[in-house]
Amino acid sequence: MRVLVTGALGFIGTQIVAALSVAGHEVVRAVRAGRVAARSEQPAIICDMAADLYEEDWLPRLAGIDAVVNCAGILREHGSDRFDAVHVQAPLALFRACARMQVRRVVQISALGDPADGEFIASKHRGDDALLALDLDAIVLRPSVVYSTAGSHGGTSLLRALAALPGFVVLPGSGAQRLQPVAGEDVGLVVVAALAHPQLAHVTFDVVGPQVLTLADYLLAWRRWLGARRACKIHVPMILVRIGTSLVEVFGRGPLGSTMRRMLERGNVGAPDAYERLCTQLGVVPRSLAHALTAVPAQKQDRWHARLYFALPLLRFTLALLWIASGLLGLMSSSADIAVATQGGALPIPSVVMLVRFSGAVDLILGVLCLAHWRPRWVLASMLTMVIGYTLAIGILWPRYWLDPFGGLAKNLPLAAALWVLLATEERR
């Protein structure tokens, strides 16, 4: 079959694309503008689930398509990405276009949870209901926590990082929150099986693994897999967890927030017969977490990623503060102090003062933008360029600063290296 996959570059989407390709299907990835070149060995079309809200937007994209798998989703709203648009309006427009184009087989990747847990789950389930009300051979899949030994993203990266903390494991409350994790590769197999069983229509499957684990057991399993030493458990009172996640919801980024906390508190497990239904009706037998971890040993890059998950934001934060402080000093230092610091140089003092004021303003702007995580690659590249420029200019015009007993100019070298590390690890998603 020729299968259109939306959200094809997401964590779950990539697993599904891989499984479909291995099964012999031709995959057409629907991705945002600017990302078409990624993995260009597969055909791709441009779409925007925040804006493509009408059937007419999707009709030409369905020419020659035999089935559709919708993996698109957002965990929190940002910019033009709104829950109702991405999870309800755009998918419904796509599904209605499928009905008009006679693309009858549709698989919807939803989310396991209670609508009371937040608008993420509620909007996903509204999209599910809208799909199942149409005259299509539709299947809705609702995975629990999805993991993979081949990589991680979003919430799975956060959980890996919590498992890899040095010397301790942080647990919300008792750590007895229940989940039924499933391997991303097995989610891909479930999608392949769903396309192969056209007689199954207008049904919903909870996609889960064979075991219900506590959050503590889940984290400790990943800790052993990563090869970290035994650790003590630190139980954070739930009142502090609720306050922290509420603050992150308002001011932070990433997967940590009130929705994830509520889902864990309620328990993210399937119906009692969910696993048996996958095995008997779809013929897929998802592996246990222990089996999946045993089958693929952790590599060096897995440990690096888990350890750097919290370290990189801290590095970004401290560099942003340094740039803000540098900018304020450049703007607030007196002309006399600047003259003393730069005496003996090749430039006249008024020109030096003007340059210091200008560079201070630029530093301040870049520091604030870095703190706000606005266009991070552009901002980090600009900061790196300025460090290199400062080092060369000061080193040539005032070479005595190379011999500064406090190593002021020499400190720019590790600073440039830190910025390069941030640039190298910056991802668009």
HELIX and SHEET records of a PDB file:
HELIX    1   1 PHE A   11  VAL A   22  1                                  12    
HELIX    2   2 GLU A   55  TRP A   58  1                                   4    
HELIX    3   3 LEU A   59  LEU A   62  5                                   4    
HELIX    4   4 PHE A   83  ASP A   84  1                                   2    
HELIX    5   5 ALA A   85  GLN A   89  3                                   5    
HELIX    6   6 ALA A   90  ARG A  100  1                                  11    
HELIX    7   7 PRO A  115  ASP A  117  5                                   3    
HELIX    8   8 GLU A  119  LEU A  132  1                                  14    
HELIX    9   9 GLY A  155  ALA A  163  1                                   9    
HELIX   10  10 GLY A  184  ALA A  196  1                                  13    
HELIX   11  11 LEU A  215  LEU A  226  1                                  12    
HELIX   12  12 MET A  238  PHE A  251  1                                  14    
HELIX   13  13 SER A  258  ARG A  266  1                                   9    
HELIX   14  14 ALA A  274  ARG A  277  1                                   4    
HELIX   15  15 LEU A  278  LEU A  282  3                                   5    
HELIX   16  16 LEU A  289  ALA A  295  1                                   7    
HELIX   17  17 LYS A  300  MET A  332  1                                  33    
HELIX   18  18 SER A  335  ALA A  341  1                                   7    
HELIX   19  19 ILE A  349  ALA A  372  1                                  24    
HELIX   20  20 PRO A  376  LEU A  397  1                                  22    
HELIX   21  21 PRO A  399  LEU A  403  5                                   5    
HELIX   22  22 ASN A  412  THR A  425  1                                  14    
SHEET    1   A 7 ALA A  44  ILE A  46  0                                        
SHEET    2   A 7 GLU A  26  VAL A  31  1                                        
SHEET    3   A 7 ARG A   2  THR A   6  1                                        
SHEET    4   A 7 ALA A  67  ASN A  70  1                                        
SHEET    5   A 7 ARG A 105  ILE A 109  1                                        
SHEET    6   A 7 ASP A 137  PRO A 143  1                                        
SHEET    7   A 7 VAL A 203  VAL A 207  1                                        
SHEET    1   B 2 VAL A 146  TYR A 147  0                                        
SHEET    2   B 2 VAL A 182  ALA A 183  1                                        
SHEET    1   C 2 PHE A 168  PRO A 172  0                                        
SHEET    2   C 2 CYS A 232  VAL A 236  1                                        
SHEET    1   D 2 ARG A 178  LEU A 179  0                                        
SHEET    2   D 2 LEU A 213  THR A 214 -1                                        
END                                                                             
